[in-house]
Every structure is written in structure tokens, then in C-alpha cells.
Amino acid sequence: MTPRAAVTGKKQKNKKDAVPEAALKPLMGSFHDTPNGKSWRLAIGLLICFGLRPWELKFLEVEGSFLRVTEGKRNSRRQSDPRIVMGIDPEDMPGLSQQLLLELSSGSTKLPSL
């Protein structure tokens, strides 16, 4: 199976993923079935599937099967434009990105307070 960076067309900076693909399923299954556990599972899942920066979790809108990040990255000279991101499901977890979007858009699971 190809690395996720290859699927998105981005050049991979190093040979190793930050979190190995094989570790994602146990990670996502490790959260307790409580409101707090579901909240953190949603947050971590969005970071994994959509390649978000942690601070971007505060600025999300669901648009169909995509996420819009409404606040761009800032530095001392400028701010980047808002962006629309597509989810990529981890290996062995098909449909995870769509499930996470449904949870977020329905309000059935809230993101943790950051």
C-alpha cells in the first residue's frame, strides 16, 4: 500500500509517517465510549483524515463531503486564504472521514474545548 502522502500528490519530506499507518486503527479504537472519549476520537480522527493542524479544529465548517477551514495560517507578513480539504481514510478504516463529517455536522459529538 502506498503512503498517504503519495495519494494526495504531496512530496513526502521524510521516509517515515509521523504515526505509522498500522498504529492508526488501534489509536482510534483506544478512546472510551464516553462523551469525552467520543469528543477526542472525533478531534484526532479529523486531524488524521483531513491533515489538519490542531488549532484549525476551532475553525471548521462541513461542506458536503469536504471540510472548510475558515481561518488561514498566519505569519508576520500575511494570512493564507481559507481552504477546503478532502478526507483520506486510513488503511483498514474505509469510510472513516465521512463518518467523522457526519458526527461533526449533526452535532451528535462535540469537539473538545481547546
Salt bridges, closest charged atoms under 4 A:
ASP33 OD1 - LYS38 NZ 3.47
GLU56 OE2 - ARG53 NH1 2.85
GLU56 OE1 - ARG83 NH2 2.75
GLU63 OE2 - ARG68 NE 2.54
GLU71 OE1 - ARG74 NH2 2.96
GLU103 OE2 - ARG41 NH1 3.84
